[in-house]
Amino acid sequence: MKDYLFLFRGSNASNLSLEESQKHMKKWEDWIGGLAKAGKFKAGEPLGKEAKVIKGSKKVVTDGPFTESKEVVGGYLIVSASSLDEATDIAKGCPNYEADGSTEIREITSM
Protein backbone atom coordinates (compact mmCIF):
# COMPACT_ATOMS: atom_id res chain seq x y z
CA MET A 1 0.00 0.00 0.00
CA LYS A 2 1.08 3.54 -0.74
CA ASP A 3 -0.02 6.83 0.78
CA TYR A 4 -1.77 9.47 -1.30
CA LEU A 5 -2.48 13.11 -0.55
CA PHE A 6 -5.84 14.55 -1.53
CA LEU A 7 -5.84 18.35 -1.81
CA PHE A 8 -9.34 19.77 -1.87
CA ARG A 9 -9.73 22.99 -3.85
CA GLY A 10 -12.32 25.57 -4.74
CA SER A 11 -15.41 24.50 -2.84
CA ASN A 12 -18.24 27.01 -2.60
CA ALA A 13 -19.52 25.39 0.60
CA SER A 14 -19.10 28.73 2.41
CA ASN A 15 -22.15 29.97 0.46
CA LEU A 16 -24.42 27.34 2.05
CA SER A 17 -27.05 28.11 4.68
CA LEU A 18 -26.42 26.83 8.20
CA GLU A 19 -28.70 23.83 7.62
CA GLU A 20 -27.13 23.04 4.24
CA SER A 21 -23.65 23.42 5.75
CA GLN A 22 -24.49 20.96 8.55
CA LYS A 23 -25.79 18.42 6.02
CA HIS A 24 -22.67 18.90 3.89
CA MET A 25 -20.37 18.39 6.90
CA LYS A 26 -22.29 15.22 7.81
CA LYS A 27 -21.54 13.87 4.33
CA TRP A 28 -17.83 14.57 4.94
CA GLU A 29 -17.98 12.83 8.34
CA ASP A 30 -19.72 9.81 6.81
CA TRP A 31 -17.27 9.60 3.90
CA ILE A 32 -14.19 9.90 6.11
CA GLY A 33 -15.72 7.48 8.64
CA GLY A 34 -16.16 4.92 5.86
CA LEU A 35 -12.54 5.37 4.80
CA ALA A 36 -11.43 4.89 8.42
CA LYS A 37 -13.49 1.69 8.78
CA ALA A 38 -11.92 0.38 5.55
CA GLY A 39 -8.43 1.14 6.89
CA LYS A 40 -7.81 3.72 4.14
CA PHE A 41 -7.86 6.97 6.17
CA LYS A 42 -4.53 8.07 7.66
CA ALA A 43 -4.95 11.79 8.42
CA GLY A 44 -6.70 14.92 7.29
CA GLU A 45 -8.00 18.30 8.36
CA PRO A 46 -9.57 21.44 6.91
CA LEU A 47 -7.19 24.37 6.47
CA GLY A 48 -7.58 27.96 7.65
CA LYS A 49 -8.31 30.72 5.17
CA GLU A 50 -5.23 32.84 5.87
CA ALA A 51 -1.91 31.92 4.27
CA LYS A 52 1.60 33.24 3.71
CA VAL A 53 3.97 32.37 0.89
CA ILE A 54 7.76 32.71 1.10
CA LYS A 55 9.40 32.91 -2.29
CA GLY A 56 12.82 33.23 -3.84
CA SER A 57 16.33 33.77 -2.53
CA LYS A 58 15.26 37.04 -0.85
CA LYS A 59 12.53 35.14 1.00
CA VAL A 60 9.81 37.62 0.08
CA VAL A 61 6.68 37.00 2.14
CA THR A 62 3.25 37.59 0.61
CA ASP A 63 -0.29 36.88 1.70
CA GLY A 64 -1.92 33.78 0.23
CA PRO A 65 -1.03 32.26 -3.11
CA PHE A 66 -4.60 32.54 -4.38
CA THR A 67 -5.54 34.39 -7.51
CA GLU A 68 -9.00 32.85 -7.80
CA SER A 69 -11.22 31.22 -5.21
CA LYS A 70 -11.27 27.99 -7.24
CA GLU A 71 -7.55 27.63 -6.47
CA VAL A 72 -7.90 27.87 -2.68
CA VAL A 73 -6.82 24.69 -0.90
CA GLY A 74 -9.47 24.11 1.74
CA GLY A 75 -8.18 20.91 3.27
CA TYR A 76 -6.39 17.62 2.78
CA LEU A 77 -6.58 13.92 3.48
CA ILE A 78 -3.94 11.23 3.44
CA VAL A 79 -5.25 7.82 2.40
CA SER A 80 -3.74 4.41 1.75
CA ALA A 81 -4.34 2.78 -1.62
CA SER A 82 -2.68 0.17 -3.77
CA SER A 83 -2.35 2.50 -6.77
CA LEU A 84 -3.11 5.97 -8.10
CA ASP A 85 -6.15 4.49 -9.85
CA GLU A 86 -7.52 3.13 -6.56
CA ALA A 87 -6.82 6.47 -4.84
CA THR A 88 -8.69 8.22 -7.66
CA ASP A 89 -11.66 5.90 -7.22
CA ILE A 90 -11.65 6.62 -3.47
CA ALA A 91 -11.57 10.37 -4.13
CA LYS A 92 -14.65 10.13 -6.37
CA GLY A 93 -16.75 9.54 -3.24
CA CYS A 94 -15.79 12.90 -1.77
CA PRO A 95 -18.60 15.41 -1.04
CA ASN A 96 -16.40 18.28 -2.29
CA TYR A 97 -17.78 17.94 -5.82
CA GLU A 98 -21.31 18.77 -4.67
CA ALA A 99 -19.95 22.26 -3.86
CA ASP A 100 -18.16 22.57 -7.24
CA GLY A 101 -14.79 21.70 -5.70
CA SER A 102 -11.95 19.65 -7.14
CA THR A 103 -9.45 17.18 -5.73
CA GLU A 104 -5.78 16.85 -6.60
CA ILE A 105 -4.45 13.35 -5.90
CA ARG A 106 -0.71 12.86 -5.40
CA GLU A 107 1.36 9.90 -4.26
CA ILE A 108 3.48 10.63 -1.21
CA THR A 109 6.97 9.40 -2.01
CA SER A 110 10.01 8.81 0.18
CA MET A 111 12.99 11.13 0.18
N, C-alpha and C positions, 0 to 999 in steps of 0.2 A: 504494500500500500504506500501511496505517496500522499503528501499534503498539498492542498491547493488553497490559494487565497481567492476569495470572492470580494471584489470591490464594488459596492453598490453606489451608483451614480444617478443624479438627476431626478429623483422622485419629487412629485408635486404633492406629497402626503401632507405637507404643512398647510395646504389649502382646504383640508377636510374639516368638517364640523367636529365638535367634541365626540359625538356619538359615532360618526364615521371613523374618526381617528382611533377610538377604542376598539372598534371592530377590526380595523386594519392591523392594529398591534396584536390583537388576539390571533390573527392569521399568522403573523410572524412567530408568535410564541408556539403555536401549534406546529408550524413547519420546522422550527429549530428543535422543538421537543421530539418530533419524529426522527430528525437526524441524530439526535442524542441517543434515542432508543435503539437506532440501527448501528450505533457505534461509529457514525460518520462525523459528528460534530466534535471539534477540538477546542475552538475558542471563537469569540466574536463579540463585538460591541458596536453601538452607534457612536458616531464621532460628533464632537462639538462643531458649531458653525464658524467659530473664529479660527484663523490659521495664520502662520507666518512661513515665509519661504526665505531661505538663505541661498544666495546664488553667487557663483564666480569666485575668483581668487581674492577679491576685495570683500567677500562675504557680505554683500549688500542684502539687507533685510527688507522684505516687503510684506504687506498684508496679503493673505490668501492668493492662491494661484488661479483663481477662478475668473474666467472671462464671461462665461454664460452659466446660468443656473443648472443647465443639463450636465455640466462638467463637475459639479460639486460632488465630492465623495462623502456620502452620508454615513457609511459604516462598512464593516468588513466581517467576514467569517473565515475561519480556517476549517476545512473539512478533509477527511481522508477518502481517497478513491483509488481505484486500481489504474485509472488512466484519465487523460484529459477528457476523453469522450464521456466517461462515467461522471466526472465532475460536472461537465456541461449538462448532462441529463439531470443531475441533482439540482443544479442551479435553475433549471426550468420550472421547478416547483415553488420558487421564491415569490412572495406577494409583491415584491418591488415593481413588477411589470404592470400591476393593476393601477399604479400611480404614475405610469409612463416612465418608469426608471429603467436603467440598464445595469447589467452585471458584467464586469471584466473578470475573467477566470485565468489565474496564473499558477503554474506549478511552483512550489517553493523548493528551491534547489540548495544543495550544500555548498559551502564555500571551500 
